[in-house]
């Protein structure tokens, strides 16, 4: 009997170890769909041409745009590659893959001027506004973010200020139960979101909370109304805490590609965004969206969703992202 129990215990421990993937393993697994799409196109292009020529660069340009890295980034990359290829006399398409790979790493992995960490301050209430259009996974992301903060020992309160979207409050209640945290909800349908935020601030002070996460509406079809709403919410937060929200985070769906970039531009016009959370990356074949966002806006991607479980919201790591996206782009050609 004792041996049987020991064997079962060993199997459980082994299963737990397998389930706890490293950060690199999570990125590699989560970016599988994007990587297969991205590298397959590059490998096909590298084997199509014997020498780099004008037709090669035309197809490379189309490839990058199809990967949703954005037109601006694509043109910048193409121009740099042409100059580098000419300078180093590179004519082999396989060598061009190496050049592209190295270019991406040099341009994005050495940036030291942006922080992906949340700007939380100890021993005071930190207010985080979360925004995003319907369907991007905003409520689920708030649940995952709450789980991360709770695991770090933070006392978290949720404020359901998306009072006009059907089901938003009910969904947030479920996440509050799952993460075992306090939640403030509207007392009636269509309640003024700012009043819910006020109640959330009062509740947070009563229980000495570290973080108040506010779920805001994302009605881009009414930008003026949303701007007024967010302005009113920010004023209430500043009057209560003496400062504006510590973070204003935009949730984007990676599967929408360039539509996500358009959303980022629209929300950045409305609110002073401090960071972006990219969801559904594990379901997207458009992995280049992060390159487009980082090229277009001076807004850091702070978190990336690499799966559906509570622990699959990862702090964004540009090096792991680039490795996960381009892994095999060079090696497979040489095999």
ZIUR-V273574 format. One record per helix or strand of 3 or more residues. SS is the DSSP state (helix for helix, strand for strand). FROM is the first residue (numbers start at 1). TO is the last residue. Records with the same first field share a line. If there is no record, write none. Layout:
SS: FROM-TO  FROM-TO
This chain:
helix: 2-19  23-30  32-48  54-66  71-88  93-108  138-151  168-179  193-206  220-241  254-256  258-270  281-283  289-296  318-326  331-334
strand: 126-131  156-160  182-184  211-215  247-253  275-279  301-305  313-315
